[in-house]
Amino acid sequence: MTDDRSRSLAVVRRQLAELDALEQQTLRDLNTVAGAERVTQWRNKTAALLTETVGRQEGLAFAAIRPGPSFTNDLVEEFTDLVDCYRIQLTSLARRLAETSHPGG
C-alpha cells in the first residue's frame, strides 16, 4: 500500500508542477484564453490520472471542480484564480497522501 501511496503522491506532485508551468507560460505570453484552454486539457488529463492512481472518488471530485464566476475585469487575475482553484485541491490531496504514507508521523 505504501508503494501505491508513494506513486499517487508522485503523480499529484507532477501534476502540480505541470500546472505551475502552464501558469508561468501564460503569464509570460499574456494569452489567458490559450492558457485557460491548456488548463482545461490539463484538468481532464489530471482527473484521469487521479482516477487511475489515487482512486475513482478523487478523480471524479477533481473533474467536478467548477471555478465560480469572476468579476474583476482583469483577465490575468481571473486566470490565476482559475489555477489556484486546482492548485488548492491538489495541494490538499498531496498533504493527505503524504500523511497516510508516513504512519505514526
trRosetta pair geometry for C-beta under 8 A, 3 or more apart (Angstrom, degrees):
i j d omega theta_ij theta_ji phi_ij phi_ji
1 4 5.5 -53 -155 35 40 114
1 5 6.3 39 149 -18 70 104
2 5 5.6 -53 -147 38 34 111
2 6 6.2 36 153 -21 67 105
2 101 5.9 105 -144 -151 74 81
3 6 5.6 -53 -145 37 31 112
3 7 6.3 32 154 -19 64 106
4 7 5.7 -54 -147 37 30 111
4 8 6.2 31 153 -19 64 107
4 53 7.8 173 -170 -172 76 71
5 8 5.6 -53 -145 38 31 113
5 9 6.2 33 155 -20 65 106
5 97 5.7 170 -167 -168 87 88
5 100 6.0 -140 -132 100 142 97
5 101 3.9 -179 125 -88 133 102
6 9 5.7 -53 -146 37 29 112
6 10 6.4 33 152 -21 63 105
6 101 6.0 123 -65 -146 66 144
7 10 5.7 -53 -150 34 31 113
7 11 6.6 33 151 -20 64 103
7 53 5.9 -133 124 -155 98 114
8 11 5.7 -53 -152 33 32 111
8 12 6.5 30 152 -17 66 105
8 53 4.7 163 -104 144 71 101
8 54 4.6 107 -148 -87 122 74
8 97 5.5 -144 105 -136 110 141
9 12 5.7 -53 -147 37 33 111
9 13 6.3 31 155 -17 66 107
9 94 6.2 94 -144 -142 78 73
9 97 4.4 -179 -81 125 90 131
9 98 6.0 104 -125 -69 136 69
9 101 6.3 -59 -30 -19 142 154
10 13 5.8 -55 -146 39 30 110
10 14 6.3 32 154 -21 64 106
11 14 5.8 -55 -148 35 30 111
11 15 6.4 27 155 -17 64 106
11 49 5.4 -168 -177 159 127 117
11 50 7.3 171 123 -84 128 53
11 53 4.7 106 7 71 162 166
11 54 7.3 -137 73 -39 131 94
12 15 5.8 -57 -149 38 30 109
12 16 6.5 34 151 -21 64 104
12 50 7.5 65 -86 -99 84 93
12 54 7.3 64 -57 -63 109 131
12 90 5.6 170 -167 -167 93 92
12 93 5.5 -149 -130 104 144 111
12 94 4.6 -175 122 -81 134 87
12 97 6.4 155 14 21 150 152
13 16 5.5 -50 -149 34 34 114
13 17 6.5 36 151 -19 65 103
13 94 6.1 99 -67 -122 74 131
14 17 5.6 -53 -152 35 34 113
14 18 6.5 35 149 -19 66 103
15 18 5.5 -48 -145 35 36 113
15 19 6.4 41 152 -22 65 102
15 42 7.6 138 -158 176 88 99
15 46 4.7 100 -148 -119 139 110
15 49 6.6 177 -67 77 130 145
15 50 8.0 -29 -19 -55 167 94
15 90 6.1 -138 97 -134 111 146
16 19 5.6 -52 -149 34 32 113
16 20 6.5 35 151 -20 64 103
16 87 6.7 87 -135 -132 88 76
16 90 5.1 -179 -76 124 94 137
16 91 6.9 94 -111 -71 135 70
16 94 6.9 -18 -35 -45 142 146
17 20 5.6 -51 -150 34 33 113
17 21 6.5 34 151 -19 64 104
18 21 5.6 -54 -150 36 34 113
18 22 6.4 36 151 -20 66 102
18 42 6.1 -180 129 -143 118 123
18 46 8.0 -168 72 -74 132 110
19 22 5.6 -51 -149 34 33 112
19 23 6.4 34 152 -19 65 105
19 39 7.5 59 -133 -125 83 88
19 42 6.4 143 -89 149 72 148
19 83 6.2 144 174 -156 103 94
19 86 6.1 -155 -129 104 146 123
19 87 6.0 -178 123 -80 147 85
19 90 7.2 165 1 26 152 156
20 23 5.7 -55 -150 36 31 112
20 24 6.3 30 154 -18 66 106
20 87 8.0 84 -67 -105 76 120
21 24 5.8 -53 -145 37 31 110
21 25 6.3 33 156 -19 65 106
22 25 5.9 -55 -147 36 29 111
22 26 6.3 25 157 -16 64 109
22 35 6.6 128 165 -154 89 82
22 38 5.2 -173 -144 120 117 122
22 39 5.9 140 143 -78 147 74
22 42 5.9 -82 -50 -38 158 157
22 83 7.4 -177 92 -112 104 117
23 26 5.9 -60 -149 39 29 109
23 27 6.2 22 157 -14 66 110
23 35 7.6 75 -113 -163 38 124
23 79 7.7 151 -131 141 78 102
23 80 6.9 77 -149 -111 116 71
23 83 4.7 67 -89 -131 119 162
24 27 5.9 -59 -143 41 29 107
24 28 6.1 32 156 -24 64 109
25 28 5.7 -58 -149 34 28 113
25 29 6.4 -5 165 8 66 107
25 35 7.2 170 92 -106 87 96
25 38 7.7 -35 81 84 130 169
26 29 6.6 -69 -139 51 27 86
26 30 7.5 91 165 -87 57 15
26 31 6.5 -110 -142 66 71 62
26 32 6.2 78 -179 -102 117 50
26 34 7.2 -174 -113 86 92 83
26 35 3.0 56 -115 -103 135 136
26 38 7.3 -158 -64 47 113 131
26 79 6.1 -142 137 166 142 147
27 30 7.0 27 -162 -75 29 58
27 76 6.9 80 -116 -148 80 108
27 79 7.9 -180 -71 100 77 133
27 80 7.7 48 -77 -73 116 103
29 34 7.7 -31 97 66 128 132
30 76 7.1 -43 -133 -83 81 110
31 34 4.2 16 128 29 118 114
31 35 6.1 148 96 -22 66 90
32 35 5.0 -53 -140 41 37 119
32 36 6.1 42 158 -24 69 100
32 75 4.4 -173 32 156 160 109
32 76 6.3 -135 -72 -83 130 46
32 78 7.1 75 -179 74 147 98
32 79 4.4 -126 -139 -59 108 136
33 36 6.0 -50 -149 32 27 109
33 37 6.7 27 149 -16 60 105
34 37 5.5 -54 -152 36 35 114
34 38 6.4 36 151 -19 67 104
35 38 5.7 -54 -148 36 32 110
35 39 6.3 33 152 -20 65 105
35 79 5.5 35 100 -150 136 135
36 39 5.5 -51 -146 36 33 114
36 40 6.5 39 151 -23 63 101
36 79 6.4 -113 -64 -116 89 92
36 82 6.4 3 -115 114 89 173
37 40 5.7 -50 -151 31 33 113
37 41 6.7 31 151 -15 64 103
38 41 5.7 -53 -151 38 35 110
38 42 6.1 37 150 -20 67 108
39 42 5.4 -53 -144 40 33 115
39 43 6.1 41 153 -27 66 103
39 82 6.2 90 123 134 167 121
39 83 6.6 -114 -114 -86 139 74
39 86 7.3 -173 -169 1 109 151
40 43 5.6 -48 -145 31 30 114
40 44 6.7 31 155 -18 61 102
41 44 5.9 -54 -153 34 31 111
41 45 6.5 27 152 -14 64 108
42 45 5.8 -59 -150 41 31 110
42 46 6.0 32 153 -21 67 111
43 46 5.6 -56 -142 38 28 112
43 47 6.3 33 157 -23 64 104
43 62 7.5 -167 -165 151 81 96
43 63 7.4 124 155 -116 95 54
43 65 7.6 -125 -152 64 127 111
43 86 6.4 -116 -99 -104 99 141
44 47 5.9 -50 -147 31 28 111
44 48 6.7 26 154 -15 60 105
44 63 7.6 58 -115 -119 51 95
45 48 5.8 -58 -155 37 32 111
45 49 6.3 29 151 -17 67 108
46 49 5.6 -55 -145 39 33 111
46 50 6.2 34 156 -20 67 105
46 62 6.4 -110 119 151 100 142
46 86 7.6 87 75 -167 163 126
46 90 7.6 -62 -174 -86 140 126
47 50 5.8 -54 -146 36 29 110
47 51 6.4 33 153 -22 62 105
47 59 5.1 96 -180 -168 67 78
47 60 7.7 81 -165 -80 107 22
47 62 4.8 -170 -104 95 78 108
47 63 3.8 74 -138 -70 147 92
48 51 5.7 -53 -150 34 31 114
48 52 6.4 26 154 -16 64 109
48 59 6.8 63 -101 -150 15 126
49 52 5.7 -59 -148 40 32 110
49 53 5.9 -4 167 8 70 114
49 59 7.8 173 70 -108 37 106
50 53 6.5 -70 -130 52 25 87
50 54 4.8 -27 -165 31 70 120
50 55 7.7 -37 156 48 74 47
50 58 4.9 -118 165 117 113 102
50 59 4.2 166 94 -88 92 71
50 62 5.2 84 43 14 162 149
50 93 7.7 -37 -130 -175 124 165
51 54 7.5 -25 -64 54 11 79
51 55 7.1 -52 -144 116 39 21
51 56 5.4 38 -147 -110 86 48
51 58 7.3 -168 -81 76 44 76
51 59 2.8 18 -65 -63 78 170
51 60 7.2 81 -93 -35 105 65
52 59 7.5 90 -4 -77 52 141
54 58 4.2 -48 111 63 126 151
54 59 6.9 157 63 -45 99 80
54 93 7.0 -14 -133 -175 161 127
54 97 7.4 -84 -119 -84 110 127
55 58 5.0 87 63 12 83 102
55 59 6.9 -153 95 -6 41 92
56 59 5.7 -61 -148 39 31 112
56 60 6.1 26 159 -16 68 108
57 60 6.0 -57 -146 39 27 107
57 61 6.2 28 155 -20 63 109
58 61 5.6 -54 -144 37 31 113
58 62 6.3 30 157 -19 65 106
58 93 6.5 98 -152 -128 125 132
59 62 5.9 -56 -149 36 28 109
59 63 6.3 26 155 -17 64 109
60 63 5.6 -55 -144 39 32 111
60 64 6.2 32 156 -23 65 110
61 64 5.8 -60 -149 35 28 112
61 65 7.5 49 149 -44 58 86
61 89 7.9 -175 128 -161 99 126
62 65 6.0 -30 -166 -8 39 113
62 86 7.9 62 -160 -138 93 86
62 89 6.2 141 -115 142 81 141
62 90 7.8 56 -120 -73 122 79
62 93 8.0 -14 -74 -47 115 153
65 85 6.2 151 167 149 125 108
65 86 6.6 138 105 -91 157 71
65 89 6.0 -85 -81 -47 149 160
67 70 7.7 -8 145 -36 114 103
67 81 6.8 123 -164 127 137 93
67 82 5.3 -99 -22 -116 170 67
67 85 4.5 -113 -90 -52 104 170
70 77 7.5 -178 176 110 140 90
70 78 4.4 162 89 -119 155 96
70 81 5.7 137 -92 67 140 155
72 77 4.8 -78 114 88 161 132
72 78 5.9 -166 45 -58 115 86
72 81 8.0 153 -4 -19 139 142
74 77 3.9 44 98 19 117 115
74 78 6.4 162 86 -16 61 85
75 78 5.5 -54 -144 38 33 114
75 79 6.3 36 155 -22 65 104
76 79 5.7 -54 -150 34 31 112
76 80 6.5 26 154 -14 65 105
77 80 5.8 -54 -144 39 33 107
77 81 6.3 38 153 -22 64 104
78 81 5.6 -52 -149 34 31 115
78 82 6.6 38 150 -23 62 102
79 82 5.5 -51 -154 30 35 116
79 83 6.6 32 151 -16 66 103
80 83 5.5 -49 -146 38 38 113
80 84 6.2 42 152 -23 66 105
81 84 5.6 -53 -145 36 31 114
81 85 6.6 44 152 -31 62 98
82 85 5.8 -48 -158 20 30 117
82 86 7.4 15 152 -4 60 101
83 86 6.3 -65 -161 42 36 101
83 87 5.9 35 148 -23 72 114
84 87 5.2 -55 -135 41 35 115
84 88 6.0 40 163 -26 69 102
85 88 6.4 -53 -153 28 20 109
85 89 7.1 16 150 -12 55 108
86 89 5.8 -57 -154 37 37 112
86 90 6.3 26 156 -12 71 109
87 90 6.0 -62 -145 43 29 104
87 91 5.9 31 158 -22 67 110
88 91 5.8 -55 -142 36 26 111
88 92 6.3 28 157 -19 62 108
89 92 5.9 -59 -153 35 26 111
89 93 6.5 24 152 -16 63 108
90 93 5.5 -53 -146 38 35 112
90 94 6.2 39 154 -22 67 104
91 94 5.7 -51 -146 35 31 113
91 95 6.4 34 152 -21 63 104
92 95 5.7 -53 -151 33 30 113
92 96 6.6 29 152 -16 64 105
93 96 5.8 -55 -150 37 33 110
93 97 6.3 30 154 -17 67 107
94 97 5.8 -56 -146 40 30 110
94 98 6.1 32 155 -21 65 108
95 98 5.8 -55 -146 36 28 111
95 99 6.4 28 155 -19 63 107
96 99 5.8 -56 -148 35 30 111
96 100 6.4 17 159 -9 65 110
97 100 6.1 -63 -144 43 30 102
97 101 6.1 25 158 -20 66 112
98 101 5.9 -59 -141 37 27 108
98 102 6.7 1 164 3 62 111
99 102 6.7 -77 -151 48 25 92
99 105 7.9 -149 -145 87 57 76
100 103 7.7 14 -170 -73 42 68
102 105 4.2 -50 139 52 112 122
